[in-house]
Amino acid sequence: MASSWGKYMRRELLPIPTIGGVGVAYGGVVSDTTAPEPPPDEPVSAEVVPDPAVTPIPVAPEETGYTPGGVPTFDYVREKIETKFGTSIGATELASETPEGRRIEEQYEARQQAAADRLAQIRESMKNEQS
């Protein structure tokens, strides 16, 4: 039984470039044509020469929202508060659009109306007692 990933594999052999310029197929033997290392007793003299075409790229300091002393910056705190406030407003709006949210709003309004009616009844009874 063939595996399902076998249909995605390439069947031909691809050449592998070598240092000598001779290519061999995958699975073939690649000869080691690296240069021999100098004996460890001989010092190697070299000089580092800077490349005049390469100029360092200026890197902007990373904006972390904190001062070097570890205190949050005003902008960072303001942004965090605004984000939380926006999330809260959005969640409230989304919740009021659902059937459950509308039902809860209706219940709240009914309670408020009942409380206002009861308060008016209490005030009326207090007026009758005083007269």
N, CA, C and O atoms as a DFTB+ gen file, in Angstrom:
524 C
 N C O
     1  1       0.844      -1.170       0.000
     2  2       0.000       0.000       0.000
     3  2       0.894       1.239       0.000
     4  3       1.801       1.356       0.824
     5  1       0.638       2.151      -0.917
     6  2       1.452       3.361      -1.045
     7  2       0.988       4.395      -0.029
     8  3      -0.203       4.495       0.268
     9  1       1.926       5.157       0.495
    10  2       1.546       6.200       1.440
    11  2       0.938       7.375       0.682
    12  3       1.220       7.573      -0.500
    13  1       0.104       8.151       1.369
    14  2      -0.600       9.248       0.712
    15  2       0.343      10.394       0.342
    16  3       0.042      11.145      -0.585
    17  1       1.447      10.549       1.020
    18  2       2.351      11.652       0.697
    19  2       3.262      11.307      -0.462
    20  3       3.949      12.191      -0.974
    21  1       3.295      10.075      -0.889
    22  2       4.177       9.655      -1.977
    23  2       3.843      10.338      -3.292
    24  3       4.729      10.528      -4.125
    25  1       2.585      10.710      -3.498
    26  2       2.224      11.356      -4.760
    27  2       2.793      12.766      -4.870
    28  3       2.832      13.328      -5.965
    29  1       3.232      13.343      -3.764
    30  2       3.802      14.681      -3.791
    31  2       5.311      14.687      -3.928
    32  3       5.900      15.753      -4.106
    33  1       5.951      13.543      -3.852
    34  2       7.410      13.466      -3.929
    35  2       7.854      13.494      -5.382
    36  3       7.158      12.982      -6.259
    37  1       8.991      14.082      -5.633
    38  2       9.554      14.108      -6.981
    39  2      10.292      12.803      -7.226
    40  3      11.042      12.330      -6.372
    41  1      10.077      12.239      -8.378
    42  2      10.667      10.937      -8.677
    43  2      12.040      11.067      -9.350
    44  3      12.846      10.140      -9.278
    45  1      12.321      12.218     -10.010
    46  2      13.597      12.315     -10.719
    47  2      14.714      12.670      -9.747
    48  3      14.461      13.177      -8.654
    49  1      15.928      12.404     -10.147
    50  2      17.087      12.707      -9.318
    51  2      17.586      14.093      -9.679
    52  3      17.769      14.409     -10.855
    53  1      17.805      14.916      -8.668
    54  2      18.249      16.281      -8.895
    55  2      19.749      16.374      -8.652
    56  3      20.269      15.702      -7.762
    57  1      20.460      17.203      -9.435
    58  2      21.910      17.324      -9.236
    59  2      22.235      18.108      -7.976
    60  3      21.497      19.013      -7.587
    61  1      23.331      17.757      -7.351
    62  2      23.833      18.466      -6.178
    63  2      25.154      19.107      -6.596
    64  3      26.095      18.397      -6.952
    65  1      25.241      20.444      -6.558
    66  2      26.516      21.068      -6.921
    67  2      27.578      20.768      -5.865
    68  3      27.276      20.691      -4.674
    69  1      28.799      20.601      -6.302
    70  2      29.914      20.374      -5.387
    71  2      30.941      21.461      -5.606
    72  3      30.812      22.254      -6.539
    73  1      31.955      21.512      -4.766
    74  2      32.989      22.532      -4.869
    75  2      33.751      22.414      -6.179
    76  3      34.134      23.429      -6.760
    77  1      33.971      21.232      -6.640
    78  2      34.694      21.029      -7.891
    79  2      33.857      21.292      -9.133
    80  3      34.387      21.239     -10.243
    81  1      32.569      21.575      -8.984
    82  2      31.705      21.867     -10.107
    83  2      31.041      20.637     -10.684
    84  3      30.225      20.764     -11.598
    85  1      31.355      19.445     -10.189
    86  2      30.752      18.228     -10.700
    87  2      29.547      17.914      -9.834
    88  3      29.645      17.906      -8.607
    89  1      28.396      17.653     -10.474
    90  2      27.192      17.350      -9.724
    91  2      26.952      15.863      -9.679
    92  3      27.345      15.141     -10.595
    93  1      26.317      15.399      -8.633
    94  2      25.938      14.001      -8.521
    95  2      24.458      13.957      -8.161
    96  3      23.911      14.966      -7.717
    97  1      23.813      12.844      -8.335
    98  2      22.394      12.718      -8.034
    99  2      22.200      12.501      -6.543
   100  3      23.119      12.083      -5.839
   101  1      20.960      12.799      -6.057
   102  2      20.640      12.518      -4.666
   103  2      20.904      11.051      -4.384
   104  3      20.620      10.183      -5.209
   105  1      21.437      10.796      -3.238
   106  2      21.734       9.424      -2.874
   107  2      23.123       9.011      -3.328
   108  3      23.603       7.946      -2.939
   109  1      23.786       9.835      -4.149
   110  2      25.118       9.506      -4.628
   111  2      26.172       9.907      -3.618
   112  3      25.857      10.458      -2.563
   113  1      27.396       9.635      -3.935
   114  2      28.508       9.944      -3.051
   115  2      29.109      11.268      -3.475
   116  3      29.384      11.474      -4.657
   117  1      29.317      12.166      -2.529
   118  2      29.938      13.451      -2.791
   119  2      31.338      13.407      -2.201
   120  3      31.522      13.092      -1.025
   121  1      32.320      13.727      -3.030
   122  2      33.694      13.678      -2.531
   123  2      33.999      14.958      -1.777
   124  3      33.445      16.018      -2.068
   125  1      34.878      14.842      -0.816
   126  2      35.284      15.989      -0.014
   127  2      36.463      16.658      -0.699
   128  3      37.558      16.096      -0.746
   129  1      36.244      17.863      -1.233
   130  2      37.314      18.559      -1.943
   131  2      37.694      19.849      -1.232
   132  3      38.113      20.809      -1.877
   133  1      37.555      19.882       0.086
   134  2      37.914      21.088       0.831
   135  2      39.429      21.205       0.929
   136  3      40.158      20.217       0.843
   137  1      39.876      22.437       1.110
   138  2      41.309      22.692       1.212
   139  2      41.828      22.152       2.537
   140  3      41.120      22.192       3.543
   141  1      43.054      21.650       2.545
   142  2      43.609      21.142       3.801
   143  2      43.866      22.289       4.771
   144  3      44.212      23.395       4.355
   145  1      43.697      22.023       6.060
   146  2      43.934      23.037       7.071
   147  2      45.432      23.178       7.318
   148  3      46.173      22.200       7.225
   149  1      45.881      24.405       7.636
   150  2      47.315      24.573       7.915
   151  2      47.688      23.855       9.204
   152  3      46.839      23.666      10.075
   153  1      48.919      23.462       9.333
   154  2      49.356      22.808      10.572
   155  2      49.132      23.739      11.767
   156  3      49.258      24.954      11.616
   157  1      48.807      23.210      12.943
   158  2      48.492      24.057      14.090
   159  2      49.679      24.868      14.609
   160  3      49.475      25.817      15.366
   161  1      50.898      24.530      14.229
   162  2      52.068      25.242      14.729
   163  2      52.274      26.571      14.010
   164  3      52.881      27.479      14.577
   165  1      51.795      26.709      12.800
   166  2      52.017      27.934      12.029
   167  2      50.966      28.986      12.382
   168  3      49.772      28.699      12.309
   169  1      51.381      30.201      12.764
   170  2      50.406      31.260      13.039
   171  2      49.805      31.769      11.724
   172  3      50.479      31.825      10.695
   173  1      48.579      32.120      11.784
   174  2      47.900      32.668      10.615
   175  2      47.849      34.171      10.778
   176  3      47.330      34.675      11.774
   177  1      48.392      34.901       9.792
   178  2      48.355      36.357       9.868
   179  2      47.234      36.856       8.961
   180  3      47.143      36.475       7.794
   181  1      46.398      37.702       9.512
   182  2      45.284      38.248       8.748
   183  2      44.974      39.635       9.265
   184  3      45.279      39.972      10.410
   185  1      44.373      40.426       8.417
   186  2      44.006      41.786       8.777
   187  2      42.542      41.985       8.404
   188  3      42.124      41.635       7.300
   189  1      41.768      42.547       9.324
   190  2      40.365      42.815       9.055
   191  2      40.275      44.156       8.343
   192  3      40.700      45.186       8.866
   193  1      39.724      44.123       7.163
   194  2      39.577      45.340       6.372
   195  2      38.085      45.651       6.283
   196  3      37.311      44.815       5.815
   197  1      37.666      46.846       6.726
   198  2      36.247      47.180       6.654
   199  2      35.820      47.392       5.202
   200  3      36.579      47.938       4.401
   201  1      34.630      46.971       4.874
   202  2      34.088      47.126       3.533
   203  2      33.520      48.543       3.423
   204  3      32.589      48.886       4.152
   205  1      34.070      49.382       2.516
   206  2      33.595      50.768       2.430
   207  2      32.162      50.862       1.889
   208  3      31.492      51.865       2.132
   209  1      31.677      49.853       1.169
   210  2      30.332      49.908       0.608
   211  2      29.269      49.629       1.665
   212  3      28.105      49.980       1.473
   213  1      29.651      49.002       2.781
   214  2      28.679      48.662       3.813
   215  2      28.628      49.782       4.838
   216  3      29.638      50.126       5.452
   217  1      27.444      50.344       5.017
   218  2      27.255      51.362       6.047
   219  2      26.291      50.804       7.079
   220  3      25.334      50.116       6.721
   221  1      26.523      51.082       8.327
   222  2      25.616      50.543       9.348
   223  2      24.224      51.155       9.207
   224  3      24.080      52.345       8.927
   225  1      23.217      50.334       9.403
   226  2      21.829      50.789       9.329
   227  2      21.434      51.313      10.701
   228  3      21.555      50.597      11.695
   229  1      20.961      52.560      10.767
   230  2      20.559      53.076      12.077
   231  2      19.321      52.332      12.579
   232  3      18.380      52.079      11.827
   233  1      19.346      51.997      13.834
   234  2      18.247      51.256      14.445
   235  2      17.521      52.190      15.404
   236  3      18.127      52.768      16.307
   237  1      16.207      52.331      15.194
   238  2      15.402      53.162      16.087
   239  2      15.248      52.448      17.422
   240  3      15.129      51.224      17.463
   241  1      15.251      53.206      18.509
   242  2      15.069      52.548      19.802
   243  2      13.680      51.906      19.875
   244  3      12.703      52.457      19.368
   245  1      13.612      50.755      20.500
   246  2      12.349      50.030      20.604
   247  2      11.429      50.748      21.581
   248  3      11.825      51.089      22.696
   249  1      10.192      50.972      21.143
   250  2       9.202      51.654      21.979
   251  2       8.536      50.634      22.881
   252  3       7.678      49.876      22.429
   253  1       8.917      50.603      24.147
   254  2       8.382      49.613      25.076
   255  2       7.271      50.184      25.938
   256  3       6.493      49.430      26.523
   257  1       7.187      51.506      26.026
   258  2       6.181      52.112      26.883
   259  2       6.678      52.348      28.298
   260  3       5.923      52.796      29.161
   261  1       7.940      52.049      28.537
   262  2       8.526      52.238      29.863
   263  2       9.794      53.075      29.752
   264  3      10.498      53.017      28.743
   265  1      10.078      53.844      30.778
   266  2      11.322      54.602      30.838
   267  2      12.450      53.647      31.208
   268  3      12.184      52.524      31.638
   269  1      13.705      54.068      31.049
   270  2      14.814      53.190      31.461
   271  2      14.747      52.815      32.943
   272  3      15.299      51.793      33.350
   273  1      14.073      53.638      33.750
   274  2      13.932      53.342      35.172
   275  2      12.808      52.371      35.478
   276  3      12.621      51.988      36.633
   277  1      12.046      51.960      34.449
   278  2      10.976      50.998      34.648
   279  2       9.611      51.605      34.923
   280  3       8.677      50.895      35.293
   281  1       9.487      52.928      34.743
   282  2       8.211      53.595      34.985
   283  2       7.450      53.681      33.665
   284  3       8.034      54.069      32.653
   285  1       6.155      53.328      33.647
   286  2       5.404      53.426      32.393
   287  2       5.251      54.882      31.956
   288  3       5.084      55.777      32.786
   289  1       5.310      55.103      30.652
   290  2       5.175      56.460      30.122
   291  2       3.699      56.853      30.103
   292  3       2.813      56.000      30.153
   293  1       3.455      58.156      30.030
   294  2       2.087      58.671      30.002
   295  2       1.344      58.147      28.776
   296  3       0.186      57.742      28.882
   297  1       1.996      58.150      27.617
   298  2       1.357      57.664      26.385
   299  2       0.971      56.199      26.504
   300  3      -0.101      55.801      26.048
   301  1       1.826      55.403      27.106
   302  2       1.549      53.967      27.273
   303  2       0.327      53.758      28.159
   304  3      -0.542      52.946      27.842
   305  1       0.260      54.493      29.275
   306  2      -0.860      54.355      30.209
   307  2      -2.148      54.828      29.544
   308  3      -3.186      54.179      29.673
   309  1      -2.088      55.959      28.831
   310  2      -3.278      56.489      28.155
   311  2      -3.784      55.497      27.112
   312  3      -4.986      55.250      27.017
   313  1      -2.864      54.927      26.327
   314  2      -3.253      53.960      25.303
   315  2      -3.891      52.715      25.926
   316  3      -4.863      52.181      25.392
   317  1      -3.351      52.260      27.042
   318  2      -3.894      51.081      27.703
   319  2      -5.307      51.357      28.228
   320  3      -6.193      50.512      28.099
   321  1      -5.517      52.536      28.820
   322  2      -6.839      52.902      29.336
   323  2      -7.837      53.028      28.190
   324  3      -8.959      52.531      28.285
   325  1      -7.429      53.694      27.099
   326  2      -8.323      53.860      25.952
   327  2      -8.684      52.505      25.332
   328  3      -9.819      52.305      24.901
   329  1      -7.738      51.591      25.287
   330  2      -8.007      50.262      24.741
   331  2      -9.020      49.522      25.605
   332  3      -9.954      48.914      25.081
   333  1      -8.847      49.567      26.922
   334  2      -9.791      48.895      27.820
   335  2     -11.182      49.529      27.738
   336  3     -12.194      48.828      27.747
   337  1     -11.220      50.847      27.660
   338  2     -12.504      51.545      27.564
   339  2     -13.208      51.186      26.264
   340  3     -14.409      50.913      26.265
   341  1     -12.472      51.184      25.149
   342  2     -13.051      50.825      23.853
   343  2     -13.553      49.398      23.829
   344  3     -14.608      49.119      23.259
   345  1     -12.807      48.489      24.441
   346  2     -13.225      47.087      24.514
   347  2     -14.504      46.966      25.333
   348  3     -15.404      46.208      24.971
   349  1     -14.586      47.701      26.425
   350  2     -15.769      47.667      27.283
   351  2     -16.993      48.195      26.549
   352  3     -18.060      47.584      26.611
   353  1     -16.858      49.312      25.860
   354  2     -17.972      49.889      25.107
   355  2     -18.412      48.927      24.004
   356  3     -19.607      48.708      23.808
   357  1     -17.452      48.358      23.292
   358  2     -17.774      47.415      22.219
   359  2     -18.476      46.184      22.733
   360  3     -19.431      45.716      22.113
   361  1     -18.028      45.646      23.850
   362  2     -18.658      44.459      24.425
   363  2     -20.087      44.767      24.855
   364  3     -20.975      43.931      24.690
   365  1     -20.320      45.958      25.406
   366  2     -21.665      46.351      25.817
   367  2     -22.585      46.470      24.606
   368  3     -23.726      46.010      24.638
   369  1     -22.083      47.090      23.540
   370  2     -22.892      47.236      22.329
   371  2     -23.221      45.874      21.719
   372  3     -24.351      45.629      21.297
   373  1     -22.231      45.004      21.679
   374  2     -22.477      43.674      21.124
   375  2     -23.473      42.890      21.982
   376  3     -24.343      42.196      21.454
   377  1     -23.342      43.003      23.286
   378  2     -24.234      42.271      24.181
   379  2     -25.666      42.765      24.045
   380  3     -26.597      41.966      24.152
   381  1     -25.871      44.059      23.814
   382  2     -27.227      44.587      23.699
   383  2     -27.887      44.178      22.387
   384  3     -29.109      44.262      22.268
   385  1     -27.117      43.744      21.414
   386  2     -27.664      43.324      20.124
   387  2     -28.167      41.889      20.126
   388  3     -28.868      41.486      19.198
   389  1     -27.831      41.119      21.134
   390  2     -28.269      39.722      21.183
   391  2     -29.652      39.647      21.814
   392  3     -30.040      40.561      22.542
   393  1     -30.409      38.578      21.555
   394  2     -31.733      38.437      22.186
   395  2     -31.656      38.430      23.714
   396  3     -32.507      39.018      24.383
   397  1     -30.647      37.771      24.260
   398  2     -30.490      37.740      25.715
   399  2     -30.243      39.147      26.252
   400  3     -30.783      39.531      27.290
   401  1     -29.423      39.907      25.534
   402  2     -29.126      41.268      25.963
   403  2     -30.359      42.151      25.940
   404  3     -30.572      42.945      26.856
   405  1     -31.175      42.021      24.902
   406  2     -32.409      42.809      24.836
   407  2     -33.370      42.407      25.959
   408  3     -34.021      43.268      26.550
   409  1     -33.464      41.109      26.257
   410  2     -34.342      40.638      27.318
   411  2     -33.893      41.206      28.669
   412  3     -34.724      41.618      29.478
   413  1     -32.593      41.227      28.907
   414  2     -32.078      41.766      30.168
   415  2     -32.362      43.262      30.254
   416  3     -32.702      43.761      31.327
   417  1     -32.228      43.985      29.144
   418  2     -32.543      45.420      29.144
   419  2     -34.018      45.647      29.443
   420  3     -34.365      46.565      30.186
   421  1     -34.891      44.816      28.871
   422  2     -36.326      44.937      29.131
   423  2     -36.635      44.667      30.595
   424  3     -37.455      45.365      31.192
   425  1     -35.986      43.657      31.185
   426  2     -36.179      43.352      32.601
   427  2     -35.707      44.514      33.469
   428  3     -36.353      44.861      34.458
   429  1     -34.575      45.113      33.094
   430  2     -34.038      46.242      33.859
   431  2     -35.003      47.420      33.798
   432  3     -35.266      48.065      34.812
   433  1     -35.531      47.699      32.604
   434  2     -36.480      48.807      32.458
   435  2     -37.762      48.535      33.239
   436  3     -38.331      49.448      33.838
   437  1     -38.218      47.282      33.233
   438  2     -39.412      46.929      34.002
   439  2     -39.173      47.124      35.492
   440  3     -40.053      47.627      36.190
   441  1     -38.013      46.742      35.992
   442  2     -37.679      46.945      37.412
   443  2     -37.616      48.427      37.750
   444  3     -38.107      48.861      38.792
   445  1     -37.004      49.198      36.852
   446  2     -36.898      50.638      37.095
   447  2     -38.292      51.268      37.155
   448  3     -38.561      52.117      38.005
   449  1     -39.170      50.846      36.252
   450  2     -40.528      51.380      36.240
   451  2     -41.281      50.974      37.504
   452  3     -42.000      51.779      38.096
   453  1     -41.106      49.705      37.915
   454  2     -41.756      49.237      39.142
   455  2     -41.237      50.007      40.353
   456  3     -42.012      50.351      41.245
   457  1     -39.956      50.274      40.390
   458  2     -39.376      51.035      41.504
   459  2     -39.912      52.462      41.509
   460  3     -40.220      53.003      42.571
   461  1     -40.027      53.081      40.326
   462  2     -40.557      54.444      40.248
   463  2     -42.023      54.474      40.686
   464  3     -42.440      55.394      41.390
   465  1     -42.809      53.466      40.268
   466  2     -44.215      53.394      40.672
   467  2     -44.332      53.221      42.187
   468  3     -45.162      53.872      42.823
   469  1     -43.519      52.359      42.761
   470  2     -43.549      52.118      44.208
   471  2     -43.150      53.382      44.963
   472  3     -43.754      53.711      45.984
   473  1     -42.135      54.093      44.466
   474  2     -41.703      55.339      45.104
   475  2     -42.826      56.373      45.059
   476  3     -43.060      57.083      46.037
   477  1     -43.511      56.456      43.938
   478  2     -44.634      57.390      43.831
   479  2     -45.746      57.001      44.795
   480  3     -46.381      57.876      45.384
   481  1     -45.996      55.702      44.968
   482  2     -47.025      55.220      45.895
   483  2     -46.653      55.578      47.334
   484  3     -47.504      56.011      48.111
   485  1     -45.372      55.394      47.686
   486  2     -44.909      55.721      49.049
   487  2     -45.045      57.213      49.296
   488  3     -45.496      57.620      50.367
   489  1     -44.667      58.032      48.332
   490  2     -44.779      59.490      48.493
   491  2     -46.253      59.911      48.656
   492  3     -46.579      60.781      49.463
   493  1     -47.120      59.275      47.875
   494  2     -48.546      59.593      47.968
   495  2     -49.089      59.227      49.344
   496  3     -49.863      59.987      49.924
   497  1     -48.688      58.060      49.877
   498  2     -49.168      57.642      51.188
   499  2     -48.624      58.570      52.281
   500  3     -49.304      58.812      53.279
   501  1     -47.416      59.083      52.101
   502  2     -46.857      60.001      53.102
   503  2     -47.600      61.333      53.069
   504  3     -47.782      61.964      54.110
   505  1     -48.026      61.761      51.901
   506  2     -48.792      63.013      51.810
   507  2     -50.145      62.853      52.508
   508  3     -50.613      63.763      53.193
   509  1     -50.765      61.682      52.326
   510  2     -52.078      61.457      52.949
   511  2     -51.964      61.394      54.477
   512  3     -52.871      61.836      55.183
   513  1     -50.868      60.852      54.983
   514  2     -50.675      60.769      56.428
   515  2     -50.438      62.144      57.046
   516  3     -50.870      62.403      58.169
   517  1     -49.756      63.021      56.321
   518  2     -49.444      64.352      56.834
   519  2     -50.679      65.259      56.782
   520  3     -50.763      66.202      57.568
   521  1     -51.600      65.017      55.919
   522  2     -52.762      65.909      55.816
   523  2     -53.844      65.587      56.782
   524  3     -54.875      66.259      56.800
